[in-house]
Amino acid sequence: MDDDAETKYHFAPDGEVLSVAVGKSAQVLANGERLTPSVAERLRRELPLLAHMVTF
């Protein structure tokens, strides 16, 4: 990830947190993992209140 990546944090009412970092190269990390279809699917299951934010 680029040193100047922008990270945003999204909080659910149940206390779960989704962090999303986007670098200059447009690489996206969600909770520290490169966002792929399988990672997106797992995050939707693990963070149901934030699932609408996880897209690929």
N, CA, C and O atoms as a Maestro MAE file, in Angstrom:
{
 s_m_m2io_version
 :::
 2.0.0
}

f_m_ct {
 s_m_title
 :::
 protein
 m_atom[224] {
  # First column is atom index #
  i_m_mmod_type
  r_m_x_coord
  r_m_y_coord
  r_m_z_coord
  i_m_residue_number
  s_m_chain_name
  s_m_pdb_residue_name
  s_m_pdb_atom_name
  i_m_atomic_number
  :::
  1 25 0.855 -1.171 0.000 1 A "MET " " N  " 7
  2 3 0.000 0.000 0.000 1 A "MET " " CA " 6
  3 2 0.894 1.226 0.000 1 A "MET " " C  " 6
  4 15 1.937 1.242 0.654 1 A "MET " " O  " 8
  5 25 0.497 2.224 -0.714 2 A "ASP " " N  " 7
  6 3 1.244 3.471 -0.780 2 A "ASP " " CA " 6
  7 2 1.317 4.125 0.592 2 A "ASP " " C  " 6
  8 15 0.404 3.996 1.408 2 A "ASP " " O  " 8
  9 25 2.423 4.832 0.832 3 A "ASP " " N  " 7
  10 3 2.585 5.529 2.103 3 A "ASP " " CA " 6
  11 2 1.519 6.596 2.309 3 A "ASP " " C  " 6
  12 15 1.146 6.892 3.445 3 A "ASP " " O  " 8
  13 25 1.031 7.167 1.228 4 A "ASP " " N  " 7
  14 3 0.037 8.224 1.350 4 A "ASP " " CA " 6
  15 2 -1.381 7.711 1.125 4 A "ASP " " C  " 6
  16 15 -2.247 8.452 0.660 4 A "ASP " " O  " 8
  17 25 -1.615 6.451 1.454 5 A "ALA " " N  " 7
  18 3 -2.944 5.871 1.312 5 A "ALA " " CA " 6
  19 2 -3.908 6.564 2.260 5 A "ALA " " C  " 6
  20 15 -3.544 6.953 3.370 5 A "ALA " " O  " 8
  21 25 -5.121 6.707 1.810 6 A "GLU " " N  " 7
  22 3 -6.174 7.286 2.638 6 A "GLU " " CA " 6
  23 2 -6.960 6.145 3.276 6 A "GLU " " C  " 6
  24 15 -7.427 5.244 2.580 6 A "GLU " " O  " 8
  25 25 -7.106 6.184 4.588 7 A "THR " " N  " 7
  26 3 -7.845 5.148 5.305 7 A "THR " " CA " 6
  27 2 -9.097 5.746 5.919 7 A "THR " " C  " 6
  28 15 -9.047 6.796 6.558 7 A "THR " " O  " 8
  29 25 -10.214 5.074 5.722 8 A "LYS " " N  " 7
  30 3 -11.479 5.490 6.321 8 A "LYS " " CA " 6
  31 2 -11.967 4.365 7.220 8 A "LYS " " C  " 6
  32 15 -11.783 3.186 6.920 8 A "LYS " " O  " 8
  33 25 -12.584 4.746 8.312 9 A "TYR " " N  " 7
  34 3 -13.114 3.779 9.271 9 A "TYR " " CA " 6
  35 2 -14.623 3.930 9.339 9 A "TYR " " C  " 6
  36 15 -15.146 5.037 9.464 9 A "TYR " " O  " 8
  37 25 -15.312 2.800 9.256 10 A "HIS " " N  " 7
  38 3 -16.772 2.778 9.317 10 A "HIS " " CA " 6
  39 2 -17.158 1.952 10.540 10 A "HIS " " C  " 6
  40 15 -16.666 0.839 10.730 10 A "HIS " " O  " 8
  41 25 -18.032 2.500 11.355 11 A "PHE " " N  " 7
  42 3 -18.415 1.859 12.609 11 A "PHE " " CA " 6
  43 2 -19.875 1.443 12.567 11 A "PHE " " C  " 6
  44 15 -20.736 2.208 12.133 11 A "PHE " " O  " 8
  45 25 -20.148 0.222 13.021 12 A "ALA " " N  " 7
  46 3 -21.511 -0.281 13.119 12 A "ALA " " CA " 6
  47 2 -22.007 -0.069 14.550 12 A "ALA " " C  " 6
  48 15 -21.199 0.040 15.472 12 A "ALA " " O  " 8
  49 25 -23.312 -0.010 14.740 13 A "PRO " " N  " 7
  50 3 -23.863 0.174 16.081 13 A "PRO " " CA " 6
  51 2 -23.452 -0.920 17.070 13 A "PRO " " C  " 6
  52 15 -23.449 -0.697 18.280 13 A "PRO " " O  " 8
  53 25 -23.109 -2.095 16.556 14 A "ASP " " N  " 7
  54 3 -22.722 -3.194 17.447 14 A "ASP " " CA " 6
  55 2 -21.235 -3.158 17.814 14 A "ASP " " C  " 6
  56 15 -20.746 -4.057 18.499 14 A "ASP " " O  " 8
  57 25 -20.509 -2.116 17.360 15 A "GLY " " N  " 7
  58 3 -19.108 -1.966 17.709 15 A "GLY " " CA " 6
  59 2 -18.132 -2.511 16.684 15 A "GLY " " C  " 6
  60 15 -16.924 -2.337 16.840 15 A "GLY " " O  " 8
  61 25 -18.615 -3.159 15.652 16 A "GLU " " N  " 7
  62 3 -17.728 -3.665 14.599 16 A "GLU " " CA " 6
  63 2 -17.162 -2.499 13.801 16 A "GLU " " C  " 6
  64 15 -17.806 -1.459 13.662 16 A "GLU " " O  " 8
  65 25 -15.949 -2.681 13.275 17 A "VAL " " N  " 7
  66 3 -15.279 -1.640 12.504 17 A "VAL " " CA " 6
  67 2 -14.833 -2.206 11.167 17 A "VAL " " C  " 6
  68 15 -14.305 -3.315 11.088 17 A "VAL " " O  " 8
  69 25 -15.054 -1.428 10.122 18 A "LEU " " N  " 7
  70 3 -14.568 -1.761 8.791 18 A "LEU " " CA " 6
  71 2 -13.603 -0.654 8.384 18 A "LEU " " C  " 6
  72 15 -13.996 0.507 8.271 18 A "LEU " " O  " 8
  73 25 -12.341 -1.014 8.163 19 A "SER " " N  " 7
  74 3 -11.372 -0.022 7.693 19 A "SER " " CA " 6
  75 2 -11.136 -0.259 6.209 19 A "SER " " C  " 6
  76 15 -11.004 -1.395 5.755 19 A "SER " " O  " 8
  77 25 -11.087 0.834 5.468 20 A "VAL " " N  " 7
  78 3 -10.871 0.764 4.030 20 A "VAL " " CA " 6
  79 2 -9.755 1.729 3.676 20 A "VAL " " C  " 6
  80 15 -9.831 2.920 3.977 20 A "VAL " " O  " 8
  81 25 -8.715 1.206 3.034 21 A "ALA " " N  " 7
  82 3 -7.587 2.023 2.613 21 A "ALA " " CA " 6
  83 2 -7.481 1.960 1.095 21 A "ALA " " C  " 6
  84 15 -7.554 0.888 0.495 21 A "ALA " " O  " 8
  85 25 -7.310 3.127 0.488 22 A "VAL " " N  " 7
  86 3 -7.165 3.213 -0.959 22 A "VAL " " CA " 6
  87 2 -5.877 3.969 -1.248 22 A "VAL " " C  " 6
  88 15 -5.697 5.105 -0.810 22 A "VAL " " O  " 8
  89 25 -4.988 3.327 -1.989 23 A "GLY " " N  " 7
  90 3 -3.717 3.948 -2.344 23 A "GLY " " CA " 6
  91 2 -3.786 4.646 -3.688 23 A "GLY " " C  " 6
  92 15 -4.782 4.541 -4.404 23 A "GLY " " O  " 8
  93 25 -2.726 5.356 -4.026 24 A "LYS " " N  " 7
  94 3 -2.655 6.054 -5.313 24 A "LYS " " CA " 6
  95 2 -2.828 5.101 -6.488 24 A "LYS " " C  " 6
  96 15 -3.406 5.467 -7.511 24 A "LYS " " O  " 8
  97 25 -2.330 3.883 -6.339 25 A "SER " " N  " 7
  98 3 -2.417 2.898 -7.417 25 A "SER " " CA " 6
  99 2 -3.809 2.278 -7.519 25 A "SER " " C  " 6
  100 15 -4.031 1.382 -8.333 25 A "SER " " O  " 8
  101 25 -4.745 2.752 -6.697 26 A "ALA " " N  " 7
  102 3 -6.129 2.280 -6.653 26 A "ALA " " CA " 6
  103 2 -6.264 0.903 -6.013 26 A "ALA " " C  " 6
  104 15 -7.328 0.288 -6.088 26 A "ALA " " O  " 8
  105 25 -5.204 0.414 -5.387 27 A "GLN " " N  " 7
  106 3 -5.321 -0.834 -4.640 27 A "GLN " " CA " 6
  107 2 -6.177 -0.564 -3.408 27 A "GLN " " C  " 6
  108 15 -6.005 0.455 -2.740 27 A "GLN " " O  " 8
  109 25 -7.090 -1.470 -3.109 28 A "VAL " " N  " 7
  110 3 -8.005 -1.308 -1.984 28 A "VAL " " CA " 6
  111 2 -7.761 -2.411 -0.965 28 A "VAL " " C  " 6
  112 15 -7.702 -3.592 -1.307 28 A "VAL " " O  " 8
  113 25 -7.620 -2.008 0.287 29 A "LEU " " N  " 7
  114 3 -7.530 -2.952 1.393 29 A "LEU " " CA " 6
  115 2 -8.750 -2.762 2.280 29 A "LEU " " C  " 6
  116 15 -9.117 -1.634 2.608 29 A "LEU " " O  " 8
  117 25 -9.364 -3.844 2.661 30 A "ALA " " N  " 7
  118 3 -10.491 -3.819 3.593 30 A "ALA " " CA " 6
  119 2 -10.087 -4.626 4.813 30 A "ALA " " C  " 6
  120 15 -9.795 -5.817 4.712 30 A "ALA " " O  " 8
  121 25 -10.073 -3.980 5.953 31 A "ASN " " N  " 7
  122 3 -9.607 -4.599 7.201 31 A "ASN " " CA " 6
  123 2 -8.243 -5.252 7.015 31 A "ASN " " C  " 6
  124 15 -7.979 -6.333 7.543 31 A "ASN " " O  " 8
  125 25 -7.378 -4.577 6.256 32 A "GLY " " N  " 7
  126 3 -6.001 -5.025 6.090 32 A "GLY " " CA " 6
  127 2 -5.778 -6.072 5.022 32 A "GLY " " C  " 6
  128 15 -4.649 -6.528 4.844 32 A "GLY " " O  " 8
  129 25 -6.821 -6.470 4.301 33 A "GLU " " N  " 7
  130 3 -6.685 -7.476 3.250 33 A "GLU " " CA " 6
  131 2 -7.025 -6.873 1.902 33 A "GLU " " C  " 6
  132 15 -7.908 -6.022 1.793 33 A "GLU " " O  " 8
  133 25 -6.313 -7.322 0.871 34 A "ARG " " N  " 7
  134 3 -6.639 -6.863 -0.480 34 A "ARG " " CA " 6
  135 2 -8.068 -7.280 -0.799 34 A "ARG " " C  " 6
  136 15 -8.443 -8.440 -0.625 34 A "ARG " " O  " 8
  137 25 -8.856 -6.327 -1.265 35 A "LEU " " N  " 7
  138 3 -10.265 -6.606 -1.536 35 A "LEU " " CA " 6
  139 2 -10.411 -7.446 -2.798 35 A "LEU " " C  " 6
  140 15 -10.131 -6.987 -3.905 35 A "LEU " " O  " 8
  141 25 -10.848 -8.670 -2.611 36 A "THR " " N  " 7
  142 3 -11.133 -9.599 -3.697 36 A "THR " " CA " 6
  143 2 -12.570 -10.059 -3.518 36 A "THR " " C  " 6
  144 15 -13.156 -9.818 -2.463 36 A "THR " " O  " 8
  145 25 -13.155 -10.712 -4.510 37 A "PRO " " N  " 7
  146 3 -14.529 -11.191 -4.342 37 A "PRO " " CA " 6
  147 2 -14.711 -12.095 -3.117 37 A "PRO " " C  " 6
  148 15 -15.716 -11.987 -2.415 37 A "PRO " " O  " 8
  149 25 -13.753 -12.979 -2.857 38 A "SER " " N  " 7
  150 3 -13.903 -13.886 -1.713 38 A "SER " " CA " 6
  151 2 -13.770 -13.139 -0.385 38 A "SER " " C  " 6
  152 15 -14.473 -13.455 0.575 38 A "SER " " O  " 8
  153 25 -12.882 -12.158 -0.324 39 A "VAL " " N  " 7
  154 3 -12.743 -11.356 0.897 39 A "VAL " " CA " 6
  155 2 -14.007 -10.534 1.112 39 A "VAL " " C  " 6
  156 15 -14.492 -10.435 2.239 39 A "VAL " " O  " 8
  157 25 -14.545 -9.946 0.051 40 A "ALA " " N  " 7
  158 3 -15.782 -9.167 0.165 40 A "ALA " " CA " 6
  159 2 -16.921 -10.036 0.686 40 A "ALA " " C  " 6
  160 15 -17.677 -9.608 1.558 40 A "ALA " " O  " 8
  161 25 -17.049 -11.244 0.163 41 A "GLU " " N  " 7
  162 3 -18.113 -12.148 0.600 41 A "GLU " " CA " 6
  163 2 -17.964 -12.499 2.083 41 A "GLU " " C  " 6
  164 15 -18.951 -12.515 2.819 41 A "GLU " " O  " 8
  165 25 -16.739 -12.779 2.520 42 A "ARG " " N  " 7
  166 3 -16.500 -13.111 3.925 42 A "ARG " " CA " 6
  167 2 -16.796 -11.914 4.828 42 A "ARG " " C  " 6
  168 15 -17.405 -12.071 5.886 42 A "ARG " " O  " 8
  169 25 -16.371 -10.727 4.417 43 A "LEU " " N  " 7
  170 3 -16.642 -9.535 5.224 43 A "LEU " " CA " 6
  171 2 -18.137 -9.266 5.332 43 A "LEU " " C  " 6
  172 15 -18.608 -8.826 6.381 43 A "LEU " " O  " 8
  173 25 -18.887 -9.520 4.270 44 A "ARG " " N  " 7
  174 3 -20.352 -9.353 4.337 44 A "ARG " " CA " 6
  175 2 -20.961 -10.284 5.373 44 A "ARG " " C  " 6
  176 15 -21.896 -9.907 6.079 44 A "ARG " " O  " 8
  177 25 -20.430 -11.507 5.465 45 A "ARG " " N  " 7
  178 3 -20.941 -12.453 6.469 45 A "ARG " " CA " 6
  179 2 -20.520 -12.052 7.875 45 A "ARG " " C  " 6
  180 15 -21.316 -12.127 8.811 45 A "ARG " " O  " 8
  181 25 -19.256 -11.622 8.025 46 A "GLU " " N  " 7
  182 3 -18.724 -11.302 9.352 46 A "GLU " " CA " 6
  183 2 -19.223 -9.964 9.897 46 A "GLU " " C  " 6
  184 15 -19.318 -9.789 11.112 46 A "GLU " " O  " 8
  185 25 -19.537 -9.036 9.025 47 A "LEU " " N  " 7
  186 3 -19.971 -7.693 9.430 47 A "LEU " " CA " 6
  187 2 -21.342 -7.374 8.824 47 A "LEU " " C  " 6
  188 15 -21.450 -6.504 7.961 47 A "LEU " " O  " 8
  189 25 -22.384 -8.072 9.271 48 A "PRO " " N  " 7
  190 3 -23.686 -7.923 8.624 48 A "PRO " " CA " 6
  191 2 -24.232 -6.489 8.635 48 A "PRO " " C  " 6
  192 15 -24.919 -6.090 7.695 48 A "PRO " " O  " 8
  193 25 -23.942 -5.719 9.671 49 A "LEU " " N  " 7
  194 3 -24.458 -4.356 9.732 49 A "LEU " " CA " 6
  195 2 -23.702 -3.409 8.800 49 A "LEU " " C  " 6
  196 15 -24.171 -2.304 8.528 49 A "LEU " " O  " 8
  197 25 -22.541 -3.831 8.313 50 A "LEU " " N  " 7
  198 3 -21.765 -3.023 7.374 50 A "LEU " " CA " 6
  199 2 -21.710 -3.668 5.994 50 A "LEU " " C  " 6
  200 15 -21.005 -3.182 5.109 50 A "LEU " " O  " 8
  201 25 -22.446 -4.754 5.808 51 A "ALA " " N  " 7
  202 3 -22.379 -5.513 4.556 51 A "ALA " " CA " 6
  203 2 -22.703 -4.658 3.337 51 A "ALA " " C  " 6
  204 15 -22.129 -4.867 2.268 51 A "ALA " " O  " 8
  205 25 -23.610 -3.702 3.482 52 A "HIS " " N  " 7
  206 3 -23.994 -2.863 2.336 52 A "HIS " " CA " 6
  207 2 -22.822 -1.995 1.849 52 A "HIS " " C  " 6
  208 15 -22.863 -1.472 0.735 52 A "HIS " " O  " 8
  209 25 -21.793 -1.844 2.668 53 A "MET " " N  " 7
  210 3 -20.644 -1.025 2.289 53 A "MET " " CA " 6
  211 2 -19.567 -1.834 1.577 53 A "MET " " C  " 6
  212 15 -18.668 -1.262 0.961 53 A "MET " " O  " 8
  213 25 -19.651 -3.159 1.655 54 A "VAL " " N  " 7
  214 3 -18.615 -4.008 1.075 54 A "VAL " " CA " 6
  215 2 -19.039 -4.414 -0.335 54 A "VAL " " C  " 6
  216 15 -19.933 -5.239 -0.520 54 A "VAL " " O  " 8
  217 25 -18.379 -3.819 -1.316 55 A "THR " " N  " 7
  218 3 -18.662 -4.150 -2.708 55 A "THR " " CA " 6
  219 2 -17.347 -4.458 -3.397 55 A "THR " " C  " 6
  220 15 -16.278 -4.116 -2.891 55 A "THR " " O  " 8
  221 25 -17.423 -5.090 -4.523 56 A "PHE " " N  " 7
  222 3 -16.210 -5.369 -5.283 56 A "PHE " " CA " 6
  223 2 -16.430 -4.959 -6.712 56 A "PHE " " C  " 6
  224 15 -15.531 -5.104 -7.541 56 A "PHE " " O  " 8
  :::
 }
 m_bond[223] {
  # First column is bond index #
  i_m_from
  i_m_to
  i_m_order
  :::
  1 1 2 1
  2 2 3 1
  3 3 4 2
  4 3 5 1
  5 5 6 1
  6 6 7 1
  7 7 8 2
  8 7 9 1
  9 9 10 1
  10 10 11 1
  11 11 12 2
  12 11 13 1
  13 13 14 1
  14 14 15 1
  15 15 16 2
  16 15 17 1
  17 17 18 1
  18 18 19 1
  19 19 20 2
  20 19 21 1
  21 21 22 1
  22 22 23 1
  23 23 24 2
  24 23 25 1
  25 25 26 1
  26 26 27 1
  27 27 28 2
  28 27 29 1
  29 29 30 1
  30 30 31 1
  31 31 32 2
  32 31 33 1
  33 33 34 1
  34 34 35 1
  35 35 36 2
  36 35 37 1
  37 37 38 1
  38 38 39 1
  39 39 40 2
  40 39 41 1
  41 41 42 1
  42 42 43 1
  43 43 44 2
  44 43 45 1
  45 45 46 1
  46 46 47 1
  47 47 48 2
  48 47 49 1
  49 49 50 1
  50 50 51 1
  51 51 52 2
  52 51 53 1
  53 53 54 1
  54 54 55 1
  55 55 56 2
  56 55 57 1
  57 57 58 1
  58 58 59 1
  59 59 60 2
  60 59 61 1
  61 61 62 1
  62 62 63 1
  63 63 64 2
  64 63 65 1
  65 65 66 1
  66 66 67 1
  67 67 68 2
  68 67 69 1
  69 69 70 1
  70 70 71 1
  71 71 72 2
  72 71 73 1
  73 73 74 1
  74 74 75 1
  75 75 76 2
  76 75 77 1
  77 77 78 1
  78 78 79 1
  79 79 80 2
  80 79 81 1
  81 81 82 1
  82 82 83 1
  83 83 84 2
  84 83 85 1
  85 85 86 1
  86 86 87 1
  87 87 88 2
  88 87 89 1
  89 89 90 1
  90 90 91 1
  91 91 92 2
  92 91 93 1
  93 93 94 1
  94 94 95 1
  95 95 96 2
  96 95 97 1
  97 97 98 1
  98 98 99 1
  99 99 100 2
  100 99 101 1
  101 101 102 1
  102 102 103 1
  103 103 104 2
  104 103 105 1
  105 105 106 1
  106 106 107 1
  107 107 108 2
  108 107 109 1
  109 109 110 1
  110 110 111 1
  111 111 112 2
  112 111 113 1
  113 113 114 1
  114 114 115 1
  115 115 116 2
  116 115 117 1
  117 117 118 1
  118 118 119 1
  119 119 120 2
  120 119 121 1
  121 121 122 1
  122 122 123 1
  123 123 124 2
  124 123 125 1
  125 125 126 1
  126 126 127 1
  127 127 128 2
  128 127 129 1
  129 129 130 1
  130 130 131 1
  131 131 132 2
  132 131 133 1
  133 133 134 1
  134 134 135 1
  135 135 136 2
  136 135 137 1
  137 137 138 1
  138 138 139 1
  139 139 140 2
  140 139 141 1
  141 141 142 1
  142 142 143 1
  143 143 144 2
  144 143 145 1
  145 145 146 1
  146 146 147 1
  147 147 148 2
  148 147 149 1
  149 149 150 1
  150 150 151 1
  151 151 152 2
  152 151 153 1
  153 153 154 1
  154 154 155 1
  155 155 156 2
  156 155 157 1
  157 157 158 1
  158 158 159 1
  159 159 160 2
  160 159 161 1
  161 161 162 1
  162 162 163 1
  163 163 164 2
  164 163 165 1
  165 165 166 1
  166 166 167 1
  167 167 168 2
  168 167 169 1
  169 169 170 1
  170 170 171 1
  171 171 172 2
  172 171 173 1
  173 173 174 1
  174 174 175 1
  175 175 176 2
  176 175 177 1
  177 177 178 1
  178 178 179 1
  179 179 180 2
  180 179 181 1
  181 181 182 1
  182 182 183 1
  183 183 184 2
  184 183 185 1
  185 185 186 1
  186 186 187 1
  187 187 188 2
  188 187 189 1
  189 189 190 1
  190 190 191 1
  191 191 192 2
  192 191 193 1
  193 193 194 1
  194 194 195 1
  195 195 196 2
  196 195 197 1
  197 197 198 1
  198 198 199 1
  199 199 200 2
  200 199 201 1
  201 201 202 1
  202 202 203 1
  203 203 204 2
  204 203 205 1
  205 205 206 1
  206 206 207 1
  207 207 208 2
  208 207 209 1
  209 209 210 1
  210 210 211 1
  211 211 212 2
  212 211 213 1
  213 213 214 1
  214 214 215 1
  215 215 216 2
  216 215 217 1
  217 217 218 1
  218 218 219 1
  219 219 220 2
  220 219 221 1
  221 221 222 1
  222 222 223 1
  223 223 224 2
  :::
 }
}
